[in-house]
Amino acid sequence: MMQLKKCVYLFICLFGAYFQGTCVWVYGAKPLTKIEGLKLVPNSSNDGDSFHVTDGKEKYFLRLYLVDTPETSAGDDAMAKRVREQTRYFGLPDYSMTVAFGKKAAEFTKQQLSEPFVVYTAFSLAGGRSSVSRYYAFVVTAKQERLDELLVKNGMARAYGLSRDDHEGVSGDELRARLADFEASAMLSRQGIWKFSNAEKIAELRALERQELGELSKISAAVAQRSSDSKINMNTASFEDLQLLKGVGEATAKRIIEGRPYKDLDSLRNIKGITSKTIDSMKDQVEF
């Protein structure tokens, strides 16, 4: 039945693509929908990689695939932790500089999206703290440039985060490799945030972050019995939080996000990488 549904959906997408060019199918993942004529919507939560948009009829809250810009504030413990991790990654001398560049990245994205642009999204939930559903997306500017590449090339972001095959059929692995190369180039030419990196301290700072993350992972693994109010929601959990589940690595977490939404544990059985044993181990740890 599932295979039949995929075949029918593929036919519909190909039929629609032939006449309108609005649906792009990638085998093994949800199809990407093309949305044109979008404009940026001013919102206090907008930053370099996450922002509100509209086509004049519908409003969407988007999160870019594959890139991570610095945070624009550190108002709570979770945000402060993110700012600390980003500061160490970029090898910066202090946290305020990270936040300052987060604001520059937000302004950079605002400028790049000042004219109508195109989005490709499979409406895979990206989680987050907002009550509004946020979706992963690829963004192409009015000048036919990819926003993710522009951010990394100009030293406004790092190559980091969830990936998938794009609207041109380029694999997620290739896209990640390209962005890593752009990041290396930006670092070497001291573009944007990399201008202020401490070359002598960056390895030490990154090692410290890995050490602390390792300690947190051990704590998570030691807490085998989760209380009901700390269960992981399979429809809203972040890419990182999903990997706290036993048997769920990066690839499986990516497939879980791409397959959302889910009704119950049984609806996870068709995801590659999730076995009956995996489902048994997570039944007391997840909710929907």
Secondary structure as GFF3:
##gff-version 3
##sequence-region A 1 288
A	DSSP	alpha_helix	2	20	.	.	.	ID=ss1
A	DSSP	beta_strand	23	24	.	.	.	ID=ss2
A	DSSP	beta_strand	32	41	.	.	.	ID=ss3
A	DSSP	beta_strand	50	54	.	.	.	ID=ss4
A	DSSP	beta_strand	59	64	.	.	.	ID=ss5
A	DSSP	beta_strand	67	68	.	.	.	ID=ss6
A	DSSP	alpha_helix	77	90	.	.	.	ID=ss7
A	DSSP	alpha_helix	95	112	.	.	.	ID=ss8
A	DSSP	beta_strand	117	121	.	.	.	ID=ss9
A	DSSP	beta_strand	134	140	.	.	.	ID=ss10
A	DSSP	alpha_helix	147	153	.	.	.	ID=ss11
A	DSSP	beta_strand	158	159	.	.	.	ID=ss12
A	DSSP	alpha_helix	172	188	.	.	.	ID=ss13
A	DSSP	three_ten_helix	192	196	.	.	.	ID=ss14
A	DSSP	alpha_helix	202	222	.	.	.	ID=ss15
A	DSSP	three_ten_helix	228	230	.	.	.	ID=ss16
A	DSSP	beta_strand	232	233	.	.	.	ID=ss17
A	DSSP	alpha_helix	239	242	.	.	.	ID=ss18
A	DSSP	alpha_helix	250	258	.	.	.	ID=ss19
A	DSSP	three_ten_helix	265	268	.	.	.	ID=ss20
A	DSSP	alpha_helix	276	282	.	.	.	ID=ss21
A	DSSP	beta_strand	286	287	.	.	.	ID=ss22
###
